[in-house]
Amino acid sequence: MKRIYIFATLLALAACGTQNYTPVERQKEAVNIGYGTMDADQMTTSVSTVAIEDAPVTYNDITDYIKGKVPGVTVVSNPGQEPRIYIRGINSNLSENQPMYILDGTEIPSIGNLNPNDIHSIEVLKDASASIYGVRGGNGVLLITSKGAYYTQMQAEEARQAEKAAAKAERAAAKAAKKAAKGKK
């Protein structure tokens, strides 16, 4: 009888000790969309991200990073001409179906003169995720984040976290001082 109780106790302890966890990389994966950022797990629209810093090779043209890495995107580049990117297909009934290019929140006319070494990541928005940009977003949107803007965002986030930690420490110190004052009375 004691064996059954010991076995049941061990089983209960083992069940209490198990935990479900999500890998850290997946928890922190956020996707830049037109109106902010969203967790990758919560996305229901088509957004593809190309992280240029993770690329094994460097290219001379920013469109080379996109070629073959984003499904449904066609890149046409000829020597001496501006590269053309088609997100909604080449045979669209629109004569000018170039996507909208957004660099750090500002629309730019083309990406031909961007230095690939200054780019941190590129998000390709299709379908509903591009609808915030209206008719121009109907052809798709390329959200380009430069390294300067990325590091500025990271610094701002670190500053916010430091402010939160300082405020929390200040509240804890005030609470401790209040307890100490009550103890002296």
C-alpha positions in Angstrom: 0.0 0.0 0.0 2.9 2.4 0.8 4.3 1.7 -2.6 1.1 3.0 -4.3 1.1 6.2 -2.2 4.8 6.8 -3.0 4.2 6.1 -6.7 1.2 8.4 -6.7 3.1 11.1 -4.9 6.0 10.9 -7.3 3.6 11.1 -10.2 1.9 14.2 -8.8 5.2 15.9 -8.2 6.4 15.1 -11.7 3.2 16.5 -13.1 3.6 19.7 -11.1 7.2 20.1 -12.2 6.4 20.1 -16.0 6.2 23.4 -17.8 5.3 24.6 -21.2 7.7 27.1 -22.6 8.2 28.9 -25.8 11.7 29.5 -27.1 13.1 33.0 -26.5 13.6 33.7 -30.2 10.0 33.0 -30.9 8.7 35.1 -28.0 10.6 38.2 -29.1 9.8 38.0 -32.8 7.8 41.1 -33.7 6.9 42.1 -37.2 6.8 45.7 -38.4 3.5 46.6 -40.0 2.1 49.8 -41.3 0.6 51.1 -38.1 3.1 49.7 -35.6 4.5 46.3 -34.6 2.8 43.0 -33.9 3.8 39.6 -32.5 4.5 37.2 -35.3 2.3 34.6 -33.7 -0.7 36.9 -33.8 -0.3 37.8 -37.5 -3.1 36.7 -39.9 -2.0 38.6 -42.9 0.9 38.1 -45.4 4.0 39.8 -44.1 7.5 38.6 -45.1 10.6 39.8 -43.3 14.1 39.8 -44.8 16.8 40.4 -42.2 19.7 41.8 -44.1 22.1 41.6 -41.1 21.6 37.8 -41.1 22.5 37.4 -44.8 25.6 35.2 -45.3 26.8 37.4 -48.3 26.7 41.1 -49.1 25.2 42.4 -52.3 25.6 45.6 -54.2 21.9 46.1 -54.7 19.1 46.0 -52.2 16.9 44.0 -54.5 19.3 41.1 -54.5 18.4 40.5 -50.9 14.8 40.1 -51.8 15.3 37.8 -54.9 14.1 34.3 -54.1 13.6 35.0 -50.4 10.0 36.4 -50.4 7.3 34.2 -51.9 5.2 35.8 -54.6 7.7 38.7 -55.2 9.3 39.1 -58.6 12.4 41.2 -59.0 13.4 42.4 -62.5 16.7 44.1 -62.9 18.6 45.1 -66.0 22.0 46.7 -66.2 21.8 50.5 -66.2 18.1 50.5 -65.3 16.1 51.0 -62.1 15.2 47.6 -60.6 11.5 46.8 -60.6 9.8 44.8 -57.9 6.4 43.2 -58.5 4.4 42.0 -55.4 1.0 41.6 -57.0 2.4 39.9 -60.2 3.8 41.1 -63.5 0.7 40.5 -65.5 -1.5 42.8 -63.5 -4.1 44.9 -65.3 -2.5 48.0 -63.8 0.2 49.4 -66.1 2.2 50.8 -63.2 2.1 48.2 -60.4 5.2 49.1 -58.5 5.0 48.7 -54.7 5.1 51.6 -52.3 8.5 52.1 -50.7 8.6 53.3 -47.0 12.0 54.1 -45.5 11.8 54.7 -41.8 8.2 55.9 -42.0 8.7 58.2 -45.0 7.7 57.3 -48.6 10.5 57.3 -51.1 10.1 57.1 -54.9 12.5 54.2 -55.5 15.1 52.0 -53.8 17.7 52.0 -56.5 19.9 54.5 -54.8 19.8 53.0 -51.3 23.0 51.6 -49.8 22.4 48.0 -48.8 24.9 48.4 -45.9 22.6 51.0 -44.3 19.6 48.7 -44.3 18.7 46.6 -41.2 15.6 44.8 -42.5 12.8 44.8 -45.1 9.2 43.8 -44.5 7.0 43.1 -47.5 3.4 43.8 -46.8 0.7 42.2 -49.0 -3.1 42.0 -48.8 -4.8 43.4 -45.7 -1.6 44.5 -44.0 -0.9 47.0 -46.8 -4.5 48.4 -46.8 -3.6 51.2 -44.4 -1.7 52.8 -47.2 -4.8 53.0 -49.4 -4.8 52.6 -53.2 -1.0 52.9 -53.4 -0.7 50.1 -50.9 -2.8 47.8 -53.2 0.4 46.9 -55.1 2.1 46.0 -51.9 4.4 47.9 -49.6 8.1 47.5 -48.8 8.8 48.8 -45.2 12.6 49.4 -45.0 14.2 50.0 -41.7 17.6 51.5 -41.8 20.3 50.7 -39.2 20.2 54.2 -37.8 16.4 54.0 -37.2 16.7 50.5 -35.8 19.3 51.4 -33.2 17.4 54.6 -32.3 14.3 52.5 -31.6 16.4 50.1 -29.5 17.9 53.0 -27.5 14.4 54.4 -27.0 13.1 51.1 -25.8 16.1 50.7 -23.4 15.5 54.2 -22.0 11.8 53.3 -21.4 12.8 50.1 -19.6 15.4 52.0 -17.5 12.7 54.6 -16.6 10.3 51.8 -15.6 13.0 50.1 -13.4 13.9 53.4 -11.8 10.2 54.2 -11.0 9.8 50.7 -9.6 12.8 51.1 -7.4 11.6 54.5 -6.3 8.2 53.1 -5.3 9.9 50.2 -3.4 12.1 52.7 -1.5 9.1 54.9 -0.6 7.2 51.9 0.6 10.2 50.7 2.7 10.5 54.2 4.2 6.8 54.3 5.0 7.1 50.9 6.7 10.1 52.1 8.7 8.3 55.3 9.7 5.3 53.2 11.0 7.6 50.9 12.9 9.2 53.8 14.8 5.8 55.1 16.1 
